[in-house]
Amino acid sequence: MKVFSTHLEKFDSNLWQYHLPVPDDIAITFIEGEDRRVICKIGTISFHAALMKSKAYWFILFNTSLREKLGFQGGEKVTIRLEKDRSEFGHDMPEELQVLLDQDEEGNRYFRSLTIGKQRSLVYIVTKVKNSNSRLNKALAIVEHLKEVNGVLDFKMLNEKIKFYNNLGM
């Protein structure tokens, strides 16, 4: 684990907004080949992130939700604790999705055949929802979508499937 202080900064970009610069000597200690996943802890808040490189320095993106939880506006000095993210997907696997994958051999096979980035995206889609019923609906939609498209993920179609499952009111 590494502890350091930095300032919350804002890019001059429409694509990316707030970020936390990470000193090169610290960032390098967490990079293993293409794997740049870390767990970032600020106060009592912990989140999965990736070390990213701009032309000038390494950084971690810092979204609006995190800024609101911590009451940050930008420019604040922030003390960060970083540790290597050893989780399989860069997020905790939600129980609802894991149970479905355990019970559905075909769905699990399609899920496991996806790239790790697509797996991580699907896990995140389920993880970001707080309500267990909503997580289950999203997990059901994902597994059914993967089976319907023979594992060729189409996010537009998946979003429609998620809307359908959400409207079932299960």
C-alpha positions in Angstrom: 0.0 0.0 0.0 1.2 3.5 -0.8 -0.1 6.7 0.8 0.4 10.1 -0.8 -1.2 13.5 -1.1 -2.3 15.2 -4.3 -4.8 17.8 -5.4 -8.1 17.2 -7.1 -7.7 18.7 -10.6 -9.9 19.3 -13.6 -9.0 18.5 -17.2 -9.8 21.2 -19.8 -11.9 18.6 -21.7 -15.5 17.7 -22.4 -14.6 14.0 -22.2 -12.9 13.8 -18.8 -13.4 16.0 -15.9 -11.9 15.6 -12.4 -8.9 13.5 -11.7 -6.3 12.8 -9.1 -2.7 13.0 -10.3 -0.5 10.2 -9.2 3.3 10.6 -9.0 5.2 8.5 -11.5 7.3 6.7 -8.9 4.1 5.5 -7.1 2.1 4.7 -10.3 4.9 2.5 -11.6 4.8 0.3 -8.5 1.2 -0.8 -9.3 1.6 -1.5 -13.0 2.0 -5.1 -14.0 2.1 -5.4 -17.8 -1.2 -4.1 -19.1 -2.8 -4.4 -15.6 -3.1 -0.9 -14.0 -6.1 -1.6 -11.7 -5.9 -0.2 -8.2 -8.1 0.2 -5.2 -8.2 3.9 -4.1 -9.1 4.8 -0.6 -9.9 8.4 0.4 -11.2 8.7 4.0 -13.9 6.0 4.5 -14.6 5.8 0.7 -13.0 3.0 -1.3 -13.3 2.5 -5.0 -11.8 0.5 -7.9 -9.9 2.5 -10.5 -7.3 2.3 -13.2 -4.1 4.3 -13.4 -4.3 6.3 -16.7 -1.5 8.2 -18.4 -1.9 11.7 -19.9 1.0 13.2 -21.9 2.5 14.6 -18.7 1.5 12.3 -15.7 -0.4 9.4 -14.3 -3.9 10.0 -12.9 -7.1 8.4 -11.5 -10.4 9.6 -12.8 -12.7 10.9 -10.1 -16.4 11.0 -11.0 -19.2 13.3 -9.9 -20.7 10.7 -7.5 -17.4 10.4 -5.6 -17.0 14.2 -5.5 -20.5 14.6 -4.1 -20.0 11.9 -1.4 -16.8 13.5 -0.3 -18.0 17.1 -0.7 -15.1 18.0 -3.1 -15.3 20.8 -5.6 -11.8 20.8 -7.1 -8.4 22.0 -6.0 -8.7 20.3 -2.6 -5.6 18.5 -1.2 -6.5 14.8 -1.0 -4.7 12.0 0.9 -4.9 8.8 -1.0 -4.2 5.2 0.0 -3.6 3.0 -3.1 -3.3 -0.8 -3.2 -3.1 -3.2 -6.1 -6.5 -4.4 -7.2 -6.3 -8.2 -7.2 -10.1 -8.7 -7.8 -10.9 -10.8 -10.9 -13.0 -8.0 -12.5 -11.8 -4.8 -11.1 -15.1 -4.7 -9.1 -16.6 -7.0 -6.5 -18.7 -9.6 -8.3 -22.3 -9.0 -7.3 -23.9 -12.0 -5.7 -26.9 -11.9 -8.0 -24.8 -12.2 -11.1 -22.5 -14.8 -9.6 -25.5 -17.0 -8.6 -27.0 -16.8 -12.2 -23.6 -17.6 -13.8 -23.2 -20.6 -11.4 -26.6 -21.9 -12.3 -26.5 -21.2 -16.1 -23.7 -23.1 -17.8 -24.4 -21.6 -21.2 -24.6 -18.0 -19.9 -21.4 -18.5 -17.8 -19.6 -19.9 -20.9 -20.5 -16.8 -23.0 -19.6 -14.5 -20.1 -16.2 -16.1 -19.6 -15.5 -15.9 -23.4 -15.8 -12.1 -23.4 -12.7 -10.0 -23.0 -11.8 -9.0 -19.4 -12.8 -5.4 -20.2 -16.3 -6.4 -21.3 -16.6 -8.7 -18.3 -15.6 -5.8 -16.1 -18.2 -3.6 -17.8 -21.0 -6.1 -17.3 -20.0 -6.6 -13.6 -20.0 -2.8 -13.1 -23.5 -2.5 -14.7 -24.8 -4.8 -12.0 -22.6 -3.5 -9.2 -23.5 0.2 -9.5 -27.2 -0.5 -8.6 -27.9 -0.5 -4.8 -31.2 -2.3 -4.8 -30.9 -6.1 -4.8 -34.0 -6.6 -7.0 -32.6 -4.2 -9.6 -29.2 -5.9 -9.5 -31.0 -9.2 -10.1 -33.0 -7.8 -13.0 -29.8 -6.4 -14.6 -28.0 -9.8 -14.1 -31.0 -11.7 -15.6 -31.0 -9.3 -18.6 -27.2 -9.7 -19.1 -27.3 -13.5 -19.0 -30.3 -13.8 -21.3 -28.8 -11.2 -23.7 -25.5 -13.2 -23.9 -27.4 -16.4 -24.7 -29.6 -14.7 -27.3 -26.7 -13.2 -29.2 -24.4 -16.3 -28.8 -21.9 -14.3 -26.7 -21.5 -11.4 -29.2 -22.2 -8.5 -26.8 -24.2 -5.6 -28.2 -24.6 -2.9 -25.6 -27.5 -1.2 -27.4 -29.5 -4.4 -27.5 -28.4 -5.1 -23.9 -29.7 -1.7 -22.7 -33.1 -2.5 -24.3 -33.1 -5.9 -22.6 -32.3 -4.2 -19.2 -35.2 -1.7 -19.7 -37.5 -4.7 -20.5 -36.5 -6.5 -17.3 -36.7 -3.4 -15.2 -40.3 -2.8 -16.4 -41.3 -6.3 -15.4 -41.2 -5.1 -11.8 -39.8 -8.3 -10.4 
